[in-house]
Amino acid sequence: MVRRLLAGFEGAKMRRCDGAVRDERGFTMVEMLIAAGITGAVVGGAIMMATSVQRVYSYELNDAAVQQEARFALDWITRTIAAAGSNPYDITVTVCPTAGTFQAIRLDPDLDGDDDDIRVQADVNPPNGVLVDSDVSCDAEDGEDVTIAHDPDAMTITREDAALDDAPVPVTDGIFTDLQFTYLDTNRAATTNASAVIYVQVSVTAQSRARNPYTGDYTTYTYQTEVRVRGR
């Protein structure tokens, strides 16, 4: 009896072992191709998502720099205009860059009919007058006769100091599509009379360096401010 039980047990064990061996089958070629396809799709999707996220992040980072550049430009322009007409010693004539009358603001100095430039005079280094130092030359007093203008071809904002520069000098990156000055009198009415200007509204428009990944277009940012001319 015992022998028969042991023999039965051993037979069952062998059958189970044999069955297990017969069930341990490998992947077929179709299964491997399906698995490879699924893996490739998952990895490809992950790469595409990472690339998209990186592109959007880079775009947003560049746009933040564009907005910062626009604010910087607006700041130094308004500070320059605010000083216009500062004349503590009542200078009436300036010899630089050519002899002429002291004038706080000159509208449209390039005479092209577009208010995208302004010329500002101020005696910011008294008491020797506007752009005049002790030996009456034009190379010592900077910041007293400044022209600010938009260069639409280079998309920059330029600054030309009569005491220092022979030509306009770009002081911004090439991202500006527009610069506009609007002149107001004491009643805040628009005026073309330079001597009546009390307030100057400044508007700058900057354009993103790359296209928006969502719209495919360039994004523009416009910043505006109003300056009161302190010299009046």
Residue pairs with C-beta under 8 A, 6 or more apart in sequence:
27 35
52 213
55 213
56 213
58 210
59 208
59 210
59 212
59 213
62 208
62 209
62 210
63 208
63 219
63 221
66 175
66 206
66 207
66 208
66 209
66 221
67 206
67 221
69 172
69 173
69 175
69 206
70 175
70 176
70 204
70 205
70 206
70 221
70 223
71 223
72 172
73 157
73 171
73 172
73 176
73 204
73 206
74 202
74 204
74 223
74 225
76 171
77 148
77 157
77 202
77 204
78 202
78 225
78 227
80 120
80 146
80 148
81 105
81 118
81 120
81 200
81 202
81 227
81 229
82 227
82 228
82 229
82 230
83 120
83 122
83 124
83 230
83 231
84 104
84 105
84 120
84 121
84 122
84 229
84 230
84 231
85 104
85 105
85 121
85 122
85 229
85 230
85 231
85 232
86 122
86 123
86 124
86 230
86 231
87 102
87 104
87 122
87 123
87 130
87 231
88 123
88 126
88 127
89 123
89 126
89 127
89 129
91 102
91 123
91 129
91 130
92 101
92 102
93 99
93 100
93 101
93 102
94 100
94 101
94 102
94 121
94 129
94 130
94 131
94 132
94 145
95 131
95 132
95 136
95 138
96 130
96 131
96 132
96 138
96 145
96 162
96 163
97 131
97 138
97 145
97 162
102 121
102 123
102 130
103 121
103 194
103 195
104 120
104 121
104 122
104 194
104 197
104 229
104 231
104 232
105 118
105 119
105 120
105 121
105 183
105 194
105 197
105 200
105 229
106 118
106 119
106 120
106 121
106 194
107 115
107 118
107 181
107 183
107 192
107 194
107 197
108 114
108 115
108 117
109 117
109 118
109 119
109 147
109 149
110 117
110 149
115 180
115 181
115 182
115 183
116 149
116 150
116 152
116 178
116 179
116 180
116 181
117 147
117 148
117 149
117 150
117 179
117 181
118 147
118 148
118 149
118 181
118 200
119 145
119 146
119 147
119 148
120 145
120 146
120 147
120 148
121 130
121 144
121 145
122 130
122 143
122 144
122 231
123 129
123 130
123 144
124 143
124 144
125 141
125 143
125 144
128 134
128 141
130 141
130 144
130 145
131 138
131 141
131 144
131 145
131 162
131 163
132 138
132 141
133 139
133 140
133 141
138 162
138 163
139 163
139 164
140 163
141 163
142 161
142 163
142 164
143 161
143 163
144 162
144 163
145 161
145 162
145 163
146 159
146 160
146 161
146 162
147 159
147 160
147 162
147 168
148 157
148 158
148 159
148 179
149 157
149 158
149 160
149 168
149 179
150 156
150 157
150 158
150 176
150 178
150 179
151 157
151 158
151 168
151 170
152 177
154 170
154 174
155 174
155 175
155 176
155 177
155 207
156 170
156 171
156 172
156 173
156 174
156 176
157 170
157 171
157 172
157 176
157 179
157 204
158 168
158 169
158 170
158 171
159 165
159 168
159 169
159 171
160 167
160 168
160 169
161 169
175 206
175 207
175 208
175 209
176 204
176 205
176 206
176 207
177 205
177 206
177 207
177 220
178 203
178 204
178 205
178 222
179 202
179 203
179 204
179 205
180 202
180 203
181 200
181 201
181 202
182 190
182 200
182 201
182 203
183 190
183 191
183 192
183 194
183 197
183 199
183 200
183 201
184 190
184 191
184 197
184 198
184 199
184 200
184 201
185 191
185 193
185 196
185 197
185 198
185 199
186 196
186 198
188 199
191 197
197 229
197 232
198 228
198 229
198 232
199 226
199 227
199 228
199 229
200 226
200 227
200 229
201 224
201 225
201 226
201 227
202 224
202 225
202 226
202 227
203 222
203 223
203 224
204 222
204 223
204 224
205 220
205 221
205 222
206 220
206 221
206 222
206 223
207 218
207 219
207 220
207 221
208 218
208 219
208 220
208 221
210 218
211 217
211 218
212 218
212 219
